[in-house]
Amino acid sequence: MSCHICIPIIALIGGIGSGKSAVANKVKTLRSVKVIDADQIGHEVLDFPEVQQKIREQFGTAVFDERGSIVRSELAKIVFGEEKQHQESLEKLEELVHPEIHQRLEQEILSAKSTEEVDAILIDAAVILEADWKDLCDQIVFIECPFEQRLKRVTQNRGWSSEELQKRENHQLPLSEKRKLANCIIHNDHDLETAAKELSSFIETLHNTQKTNK
């Protein structure tokens, strides 16, 4: 996607539990930004009848509850793990849902650019690099946060163990690779306000650069 002269599209990446969503939403208190939550879109896609049908054909009825909704925790047991079958199952799931998520992200971005007056569009998408969705954004920002803090967050918010966090993260690009691919690194290891101010300053820098290059 080509860079918009006024509205930079910024992907937020980082380790699981690094606080990407919290930083993005905190920036909204400092300047006008549109936040697009790819994780939420991923959950919504699982409610699409055509997606549910494909998942039922691929993984059976065990991942559905009595109301016909997908039980994400049951699906996670099938696709996250160290065995080859886990990796194959994850790849099959991604083949089913990633095109739908990409399409929804594109629609959300176009809608934001055409209907809203914002300083930036922030895409909160943990797997934007793994899914090869870099075409959606102009800039990539890595949210840096120590493992201990991330573990504390996912333990409190999701009930995960250290092993579960490690297992999930093993299916993503190494954090060292993500850092290398980022245009900017923001530290979220102290207070949220500071991290949000750093991201806001980065957005300001992008606008100033655009003005200079006009």
Helices and strands as residue ranges (DSSP letters): E 9-14, H 20-27, E 33-37, H 38-45, H 49-59, G 61-63, H 72-79, H 84-115, E 120-124, G 134-136, E 139-144, H 147-158, H 162-169, H 175-181, E 184-187, H 192-213
